[in-house]
Amino acid sequence: MSYDLLVKNARICDGAGAPIYQGSVGVNAGKIVAVGDAAGSATRTIDADGLVVAPGFIDIHTHYDAQVSWDPLLTCSNWHGVTSVLMGNCGVGVAPCRPQEKEIVSWDLVNVEAMPQDVLLNGVAWDEWESFPQYMQAIERRGVGLNVGFLVPLSSFRYYVMGAEASEREATPAELERMVQLFRQAMDAGAYGFSLSLLNQHIGYQGKPLASRMATKTELCALGRVMRELGRGVIEIALTRSVSVLTEEELDLLVTIATESQRPVTWLGLLGRSDMPWVCRTALERLAPLFRQGLRIPPQVTPRPIQQYYTLKVPFIFASLPSWREAFNRPVPEQIALYRNPTFREAFRRDLKVGGAIFTNQWDRVHVVRVEKEHNRRYLNKSIAEIAALWERDPIDTILDLAIDEELEMGITLSVINTNADEVRELITHPDVLIGLSDAGAHVDQHCDAGVPTYLLGEWVRKRQALTLEQGVRRLTSEPAAFLGNTQKGTLAVGKDADLVLFDPTTVGVQAPEWVNDLPGGKPRLIERALGVVHTIVNGEVVVTEGEYQGGLPGRMMRP
């Protein structure tokens, strides 16, 4: 038999959890046509001696909605063996959007996903769509390097129907009817479902709550019933207002939406907390009876500690604190004036005493990593707690005064989530969770976690041996494919889409993050490159070899 592509001498990891074995994979017309003994000639042959061939990794939590306009390759995900992504998460996106409203819609991405607004306004192809179906068609027409699925972002939908009041109130019956109509049209055009956020720190235009936070249970169930009637799709919710603390109200909403829609609902999320080390286990114990009943409500977890880079120009670190709401969407001179204000500082102190936020006075974990002025270089890599001790001031005055002196260009990092290895091990090995939360495409100047798959394989499979290689690959392939209801992806089997990754199991991992100036207008972002990933293959076409683009845009739109 002859093939378009033949991968020979590989260690085959099928994604379903079967033991790895030696063999070959044959591909024709973008489909797998032989697995195991694939003898014959080929247009292109890859000798995979020493490498594992596995199904391409599937990332169910990305924010490439904007980036796909200027980067159809979807870096950094393609470097890490990801071949399929789900975008439109957390209720924010770039469609639907009327041309005159792009500035307002973009603020959701600025505030929630920390994307620079000038990059969004100049880089997104706003004039190519208004409706959500038009947006999907535009991306498909332009071409894309990976397979993409689209969730309908509820905040954008609410604003499109309700205008500025979308962030202030519930929908009227007529408005809800219109939203249901538009959502059905989007689903008919191939949307994968819808997403929303209820998180207190998710702020929209002019510092108001993100519009999806105002959605009622009635509204969400109405959208869910559309999916129940169609019998397809998934839902994503940024759910827990306090990280990993699943309240009775939140659990009730989760169960209600899953029951009304009869569709899988994934939610954010379970992350280890140093201040509440029991909280994830408690949530999973409460969910266990529901899992046994067959309710499909998997939380998302990540194998990585969450370390983010911030400036006080976009103070996402403090977004859940009431005192900081007026700091968003302001020019730098106004922010500096606010930060100087003693009344603001006292309100900040009061908020931190209340607790319950992501940040709770862990000043020893806030480190200065970038300064512009020479006289401040002595503070690089020191914590705010250390600098405060040197200055003999409290940490709040210290961070604000140092940031003001740097004209808000000072960069800081914070790592307070998912830092306990034992807790992370328990989460990533739990059978009822999904690996997710890469946030690829978002927080471009804060952190880059697009390498979740390679981190899992390097850190938790090879180094810590918390998972076998077969188990690790299954978590990244057939499990997310099953959640999505996608029977063409996630396993190496005859007839499946030829989405493949070839990697060296002895070296696979992530490199240290680095800054590059490749956003529209030459703006900077953080990236992380992969270790040990040799080929990323999408629909039978090699897209990336050892981190280098090979040409072509073979990605396709995924429909539920």
Residue pairs with C-beta under 8 A, 6 or more apart in sequence:
1 26
1 33
1 34
1 38
1 39
1 40
2 40
2 41
2 42
2 43
3 26
3 27
3 28
3 33
3 34
3 38
3 40
3 41
3 42
3 43
4 27
4 28
4 29
4 42
4 43
4 44
4 540
5 26
5 27
5 42
5 43
5 44
5 45
5 46
5 498
5 537
5 540
5 542
6 24
6 25
6 26
6 27
6 38
6 40
6 41
6 42
6 44
6 45
6 46
7 24
7 25
7 26
7 27
7 45
7 46
7 48
7 53
7 500
7 502
8 24
8 38
8 45
8 46
8 47
8 48
9 22
9 24
9 47
9 48
9 49
10 22
10 23
10 24
10 25
10 48
10 49
10 51
10 52
10 53
10 502
11 20
11 21
11 22
11 48
11 50
11 51
11 52
11 53
11 505
12 20
12 21
12 22
12 23
12 25
12 35
12 36
12 52
12 53
12 492
13 20
13 52
13 53
13 54
13 469
13 470
13 473
13 492
14 35
14 54
14 55
14 491
14 492
14 493
15 54
15 55
15 473
15 474
15 477
15 478
15 481
15 490
15 491
15 492
16 474
16 478
16 491
17 470
17 471
17 474
17 478
18 470
19 470
20 52
20 469
20 470
21 36
23 35
23 36
23 37
23 38
24 34
24 35
24 36
24 37
24 38
24 39
25 32
25 34
25 35
25 38
25 53
25 492
25 500
26 32
26 33
26 34
26 35
26 38
26 40
26 42
27 33
27 498
27 500
27 537
27 540
28 540
29 540
30 497
30 498
30 539
30 540
30 541
30 554
31 495
31 496
31 497
31 498
31 540
32 492
32 493
32 494
32 495
32 496
32 497
32 498
33 494
34 494
35 492
35 493
35 494
44 542
46 502
46 535
46 542
48 502
48 534
50 504
51 502
51 503
51 504
51 534
52 469
52 473
52 502
52 503
52 504
52 505
53 492
53 500
53 501
53 502
54 81
54 473
54 477
54 492
54 500
54 501
54 502
54 503
55 83
55 473
55 477
55 478
55 481
55 489
55 490
55 491
55 492
55 496
55 499
55 500
55 501
56 81
56 82
56 83
56 84
56 477
56 489
56 499
56 500
56 501
56 536
56 537
56 538
57 80
57 81
57 82
57 83
57 84
57 453
57 476
57 477
57 501
58 82
58 83
58 84
58 85
58 86
58 476
58 477
58 480
58 481
58 484
58 489
58 490
59 77
59 82
59 84
59 85
59 86
59 436
59 438
59 440
59 450
59 452
59 453
59 480
60 85
60 86
60 236
60 266
60 300
60 434
60 436
60 480
60 483
60 484
61 86
61 89
61 236
61 268
61 300
61 436
61 437
61 438
61 439
61 440
62 74
62 77
62 85
62 86
62 87
62 89
62 438
62 439
62 440
62 441
62 442
63 87
63 89
63 90
63 92
63 109
63 113
63 439
63 440
63 441
63 442
64 74
64 77
64 85
64 87
64 148
64 440
64 441
65 87
65 88
65 92
65 93
65 94
65 95
65 109
65 153
65 441
66 94
66 109
66 115
66 119
66 120
66 123
66 124
66 441
67 74
67 441
68 74
68 87
68 139
68 142
68 144
68 148
69 94
69 123
69 124
69 125
69 142
70 123
70 124
70 519
70 520
72 142
72 143
72 144
72 145
72 553
72 555
73 145
73 146
73 543
73 549
73 553
74 82
74 85
74 144
74 145
74 146
74 148
74 440
74 441
75 450
75 527
76 440
76 448
76 450
76 451
76 527
76 528
76 529
76 530
77 85
77 146
77 438
77 440
77 450
78 145
78 146
78 536
78 543
78 544
79 450
79 451
79 529
79 530
79 533
79 536
79 544
79 547
80 450
80 451
80 452
80 453
80 454
80 510
80 530
80 533
81 453
81 454
81 501
81 503
81 530
81 533
81 536
82 146
82 440
82 450
82 453
82 536
83 146
83 147
83 489
83 499
83 500
83 501
83 536
83 537
83 538
84 146
84 147
84 148
84 149
84 486
84 489
84 499
84 558
85 146
85 147
85 148
85 149
85 440
86 148
86 149
86 150
86 151
86 192
86 236
86 484
86 558
87 93
87 148
87 149
87 150
87 151
87 441
88 150
88 151
88 152
88 153
88 192
88 195
89 151
89 153
89 195
89 236
89 238
90 112
90 113
90 153
90 195
90 196
90 197
90 202
90 236
90 238
90 268
91 153
91 154
91 155
91 156
91 195
91 196
91 197
91 202
91 210
91 211
91 212
91 238
92 108
92 109
92 112
92 113
92 153
92 155
92 156
92 197
92 210
93 109
93 151
93 152
93 153
93 155
93 156
94 105
94 106
94 109
94 120
94 124
94 126
94 135
94 156
95 129
95 130
95 131
95 132
95 134
95 135
95 153
95 156
96 129
96 130
96 131
96 132
96 135
96 156
96 157
96 160
96 182
97 105
97 126
97 129
97 130
97 156
97 160
98 130
98 160
99 126
99 127
99 130
101 159
101 160
102 121
102 124
102 126
103 117
103 121
104 159
104 164
104 205
105 156
105 159
106 115
106 117
106 120
106 121
106 124
107 117
107 204
107 205
107 206
107 329
108 155
108 156
108 204
108 205
108 210
108 211
109 115
109 120
109 442
110 116
110 117
110 120
110 314
110 329
111 202
111 203
111 204
111 210
111 314
111 319
111 328
111 329
112 197
112 202
112 203
112 204
112 210
113 439
113 441
113 442
113 443
114 314
114 316
114 442
114 443
114 444
114 445
114 446
115 442
115 443
115 444
116 444
116 445
116 519
116 523
118 521
118 523
119 444
119 519
119 520
119 521
119 523
122 520
122 521
123 519
123 520
123 521
125 138
125 142
128 134
128 135
128 138
129 135
129 137
129 138
131 182
131 185
131 186
132 150
132 152
132 157
132 182
132 185
132 186
132 189
132 191
133 185
133 186
133 188
133 189
133 190
133 191
135 150
136 150
136 186
136 189
136 190
136 191
136 557
137 189
139 148
139 150
139 557
140 556
140 557
143 553
143 555
144 553
144 555
145 538
145 543
145 549
145 552
145 553
145 554
145 555
146 538
146 543
146 555
147 489
147 497
147 499
147 538
147 539
147 555
147 556
147 557
147 558
148 555
148 556
148 557
148 558
149 192
149 484
149 557
149 558
149 559
149 560
150 190
150 191
150 192
150 557
151 191
151 192
151 193
151 194
151 195
151 234
151 236
152 183
152 186
152 187
152 191
152 193
152 194
152 195
153 194
153 195
153 196
153 212
154 194
154 195
154 196
154 211
154 212
154 215
154 223
155 166
155 196
155 197
155 204
155 210
155 211
155 212
156 211
157 179
157 182
157 183
157 194
158 166
158 171
158 179
158 211
158 212
158 214
158 215
159 166
159 167
159 211
160 182
161 171
161 175
161 178
161 179
161 182
162 169
162 171
162 175
162 211
164 205
166 211
166 214
167 204
167 205
167 208
167 209
167 210
167 211
167 213
167 214
168 208
168 214
169 214
170 214
170 215
170 216
170 218
170 219
171 179
171 215
171 216
171 219
176 218
176 219
176 222
179 219
179 222
179 223
180 222
180 223
180 226
183 191
183 194
183 223
183 226
184 226
187 193
187 226
187 227
187 230
187 232
187 233
190 557
190 559
190 560
191 233
192 233
192 234
192 484
192 558
192 559
192 560
193 227
193 233
193 234
193 235
193 236
193 263
193 560
194 223
194 235
194 236
195 235
195 236
195 237
195 238
196 212
196 215
196 220
196 236
196 237
196 238
197 210
197 212
197 213
197 237
197 238
198 212
198 213
198 237
198 238
198 239
198 241
198 250
198 253
199 210
199 213
199 238
199 239
199 240
199 241
199 320
200 213
200 241
200 320
201 316
201 319
201 320
201 357
201 358
202 209
202 210
202 212
202 213
202 238
202 319
203 209
203 210
203 319
203 325
203 328
204 210
204 211
205 329
206 329
207 325
207 326
207 328
207 329
217 253
217 256
217 257
220 253
220 256
220 257
221 256
221 257
221 260
221 261
223 261
224 235
224 257
224 260
224 261
224 263
225 260
225 261
227 233
227 235
227 261
227 262
227 263
228 260
228 261
228 262
228 263
231 262
232 263
232 485
232 560
233 263
233 485
233 560
234 263
234 264
234 265
234 266
234 483
234 484
234 485
234 560
235 257
235 258
235 261
235 263
235 264
235 265
235 266
236 265
236 266
236 267
236 268
237 253
237 254
237 257
237 265
237 266
237 267
237 268
238 267
238 268
238 269
239 246
239 250
239 253
239 254
239 267
239 268
239 269
240 246
240 247
240 250
240 267
240 268
240 269
241 247
241 250
242 356
242 357
243 271
243 273
243 358
243 417
244 269
244 270
244 271
244 272
244 273
244 276
244 279
244 280
244 283
245 276
245 279
245 283
246 283
246 286
246 287
251 286
251 287
254 265
254 267
254 297
255 290
255 295
255 297
257 265
258 264
258 265
258 295
258 296
258 297
259 295
263 296
264 296
264 297
264 298
264 483
264 485
265 296
265 297
266 297
266 298
266 299
266 300
266 434
266 436
266 483
267 297
267 298
267 299
267 300
268 299
268 300
268 437
269 299
269 300
269 301
269 302
269 436
269 437
270 280
270 283
270 284
270 299
270 300
270 301
270 427
270 433
271 280
271 301
271 302
271 306
271 417
271 418
271 437
272 280
272 417
272 418
272 419
272 420
272 423
272 424
272 427
273 279
273 280
273 416
273 417
274 362
274 416
274 419
274 420
275 360
275 416
277 420
277 423
280 423
280 426
280 427
281 426
283 299
284 299
284 430
284 432
287 297
287 299
287 432
288 432
290 297
291 297
291 432
296 483
298 432
298 433
298 434
298 483
299 433
299 434
300 433
300 434
300 435
300 436
300 437
301 424
301 427
301 428
301 430
301 433
301 434
301 435
301 436
301 437
302 418
302 435
302 436
302 437
302 438
302 449
302 452
303 424
303 428
303 435
303 452
303 455
303 456
303 459
303 460
304 418
304 449
304 452
304 455
304 459
305 415
305 417
305 418
305 419
305 424
306 415
306 416
306 417
306 418
306 447
306 449
307 413
307 414
307 415
307 447
308 316
308 317
308 413
308 414
308 415
308 443
308 446
308 447
309 369
309 411
309 412
309 413
309 445
309 446
309 447
309 526
310 316
310 317
310 411
310 412
310 413
310 414
310 446
311 403
311 408
311 409
311 410
311 411
311 412
311 445
312 327
312 335
312 339
312 399
312 400
312 403
312 408
312 410
313 332
313 335
313 408
313 409
314 328
314 445
314 446
315 324
315 327
315 328
316 443
316 446
317 358
317 359
317 412
317 414
318 324
318 327
318 348
318 357
318 359
319 325
319 328
320 357
320 358
321 348
321 351
321 352
321 357
321 359
322 347
322 351
323 344
323 347
323 348
323 350
323 351
324 348
324 351
326 338
327 335
327 338
327 339
330 338
332 407
332 408
335 408
336 404
336 407
336 408
338 344
339 345
339 400
339 403
339 404
340 400
340 404
345 396
345 397
345 400
348 396
349 396
351 357
352 359
352 360
352 361
352 396
358 416
358 417
359 414
359 416
361 395
362 414
362 416
363 383
363 384
363 385
363 388
363 395
363 399
364 383
364 384
364 385
364 386
365 383
365 414
365 415
365 416
366 383
366 384
366 385
366 399
366 412
366 413
366 414
367 381
367 382
367 383
367 384
367 412
367 413
367 414
368 376
368 379
368 380
368 381
368 382
368 383
368 384
368 387
368 402
368 410
368 411
368 412
369 380
369 381
369 411
369 412
369 413
370 380
370 409
370 410
370 411
371 377
371 379
371 380
371 406
371 409
371 410
371 411
372 406
372 407
372 409
372 410
373 405
373 406
376 402
376 405
376 406
376 410
379 387
379 402
384 395
384 398
384 399
384 412
385 395
387 398
387 402
388 394
388 395
388 397
388 398
391 398
393 401
399 412
402 410
403 410
418 424
421 464
425 460
425 464
425 466
427 433
428 435
428 456
428 460
428 466
428 467
428 475
429 466
429 467
434 479
434 480
434 483
435 452
435 453
435 456
435 475
435 476
435 479
435 480
436 452
436 480
437 449
437 452
438 449
438 450
438 451
438 452
439 447
439 449
440 448
440 449
440 450
441 450
444 519
444 525
444 526
445 524
445 525
445 526
446 526
447 513
447 526
448 513
448 525
448 526
448 527
448 528
449 455
449 528
450 527
450 528
451 510
451 528
451 530
453 476
454 503
454 508
454 509
454 510
454 530
454 531
454 532
454 533
455 509
455 510
456 467
456 472
456 475
456 476
457 469
457 472
457 473
457 476
457 503
457 505
457 508
457 509
458 507
458 508
458 509
458 510
458 531
458 532
459 509
460 466
460 467
460 472
461 467
461 468
461 469
461 471
461 472
461 505
462 505
462 506
462 508
462 509
467 475
469 505
477 489
477 490
477 491
478 490
478 491
479 490
480 490
481 487
481 489
481 490
481 491
482 490
484 558
484 560
485 560
486 558
486 560
488 496
488 497
489 496
489 497
489 499
489 558
490 496
492 500
497 539
498 537
498 539
498 540
499 537
499 538
499 539
500 535
500 536
500 537
501 533
501 535
501 536
501 537
502 533
502 534
502 535
502 537
503 532
503 533
503 534
504 532
504 534
505 532
506 532
507 531
507 532
508 530
508 531
508 532
508 533
509 530
509 531
509 532
510 528
510 529
510 530
510 531
511 528
511 529
511 530
511 531
512 528
513 526
513 527
513 528
514 526
514 527
514 528
514 529
515 524
515 525
515 526
515 527
516 524
516 525
516 527
517 523
517 524
518 525
519 525
529 547
530 547
533 544
533 546
533 547
534 545
534 546
535 542
535 544
535 545
536 542
536 543
536 544
537 543
538 554
538 555
539 554
539 555
539 556
540 554
541 552
541 554
542 550
543 549
543 550
543 552
543 554
544 550
